[in-house]
Amino acid sequence: MSFTKPFLKWPGGKFRLLHRINEKLDPGKRFVEPFVGSGAVFLNTDYKKYLLADTNPDLINLYLHVQKNEKSFIDYCQSFFTPESNNEERYYQYRTQFNSSKNIRLKSALFLYLNRHCYNGLCRYNSKHEFNTPFGRYKKPYFPKKEIENFHTASQSATFIHASFVETMKQIKRGDVVYCDPPYAPLSKTAYFTDYFAGGFGWEEQIELAEWAAKLSKKGIPVLISNHNTDNTRALYKKAGATTEKFLVRRTISCKTNQRNKVEELLAVF
Ligand SMILES: C[S@@+](CC[C@H](N)C(=O)[O-])C[C@H]1O[C@@H](n2cnc3c(N)ncnc32)[C@H](O)[C@@H]1O
């Protein structure tokens, strides 16, 4: 079975787990993703309507521009992908421009440029919310034209919101089907993944999310959560009333691409 690829590189993206996730999703009127990331899951489902949210404002602004594609936003994005733009000096100029610009259209196009030209597609910000991933040194960064066009088409039935998961959960109603892919809980106490938009997602948030899932499930709204399979995550979801299923997946969890480890993933069905 072939799946539609997202156009952004996104750490923690679920492209490789789609077959597992899809078989656990119930039918419904609207699909809600409070942690949309690259959109890999939404792109490969078939619901009438979508509510897609994330706390990263740069991501949501880019999606809103791709959705409208006014004055050919896609061509505008492509204009940044030239051989002359693929060097360290130009990369850091664009990164500075991205961090200082108030022009959302320009910022959104530069966000895509940065995503494809930066180190490993890492979306990392400093404490001032400035994007600070270094240059990636790729021979010829790929412009994902076909993938953006697919996203544009799929997004016509979607509403994108810049929101924390709690705000999104408050908007969920009967008939919705919810898939939650929060930032991973740590595999060990020392390995916390902090490459997402500054703000952090700690154990408190993992608990709050499980409590929301239990609450919605009691109202007859199906919720699926994915995470690392650890003693803590299993215990958390079981206590909240979910059934869990674990499986092995090969993924990059360290910042070195040559360190690919097999990690156990967990799906919690509420
Ligand atoms: C594991 S990624 C989701 C990946 C996505 N399922 C995919 O396949 O690309 C987690 C996402 O949660 C977002 N995020 C982090 N904290 C959040 C919060 N408190 N509320 C909503 N989204 C949050 C991050 O910006 C990131 O895009």
The ligand as a Tripos MOL2 file, in Angstrom:
@<TRIPOS>MOLECULE
LIG
   27    29     1     0     0
SMALL
NO_CHARGES

@<TRIPOS>ATOM
      1 C1          5.6280   13.9780   17.4210 C.3       1 LIG1
      2 S1          5.2320   15.5050   16.6740 S.3       1 LIG1
      3 C2          3.8250   15.1030   15.7040 C.3       1 LIG1
      4 C3          4.2200   14.4000   14.4520 C.3       1 LIG1
      5 C4          3.0780   14.0940   13.4920 C.3       1 LIG1
      6 N1          2.1700   13.0760   13.9730 N.3       1 LIG1
      7 C5          3.6750   13.6500   12.1730 C.2       1 LIG1
      8 O1          3.4770   12.5180   11.7310 O.co2     1 LIG1
      9 O2          4.4170   14.4540   11.5930 O.co2     1 LIG1
     10 C6          4.6040   16.4490   17.9920 C.3       1 LIG1
     11 C7          4.0560   17.8150   17.6030 C.3       1 LIG1
     12 O3          3.4530   18.4050   18.7600 O.3       1 LIG1
     13 C8          3.6520   19.8120   18.7490 C.3       1 LIG1
     14 N2          3.4780   20.2590   20.1440 N.ar      1 LIG1
     15 C9          4.3890   20.3270   21.1460 C.ar      1 LIG1
     16 N3          3.7950   20.7140   22.3050 N.ar      1 LIG1
     17 C10         2.4800   20.8790   22.0300 C.ar      1 LIG1
     18 C11         1.3310   21.2470   22.8120 C.ar      1 LIG1
     19 N4          1.4390   21.5310   24.1100 N.pl3     1 LIG1
     20 N5          0.1180   21.3140   22.2040 N.ar      1 LIG1
     21 C12        -0.0050   21.0350   20.8670 C.ar      1 LIG1
     22 N6          1.0470   20.6930   20.0630 N.ar      1 LIG1
     23 C13         2.2690   20.6020   20.6360 C.ar      1 LIG1
     24 C14         5.0320   19.9880   18.1420 C.3       1 LIG1
     25 O4          5.1580   21.2700   17.5520 O.3       1 LIG1
     26 C15         5.0800   18.8360   17.1280 C.3       1 LIG1
     27 O5          4.7120   19.2760   15.8370 O.3       1 LIG1
@<TRIPOS>BOND
     1     1     2 1
     2     2     3 1
     3     2    10 1
     4     3     4 1
     5     4     5 1
     6     5     6 1
     7     5     7 1
     8     7     8 2
     9     7     9 1
    10    10    11 1
    11    11    12 1
    12    11    26 1
    13    12    13 1
    14    13    14 1
    15    13    24 1
    16    14    15 ar
    17    14    23 ar
    18    15    16 ar
    19    16    17 ar
    20    17    18 ar
    21    17    23 ar
    22    18    19 1
    23    18    20 ar
    24    20    21 ar
    25    21    22 ar
    26    22    23 ar
    27    24    25 1
    28    24    26 1
    29    26    27 1
@<TRIPOS>SUBSTRUCTURE
     1 LIG1         1 GROUP 0 **** ****
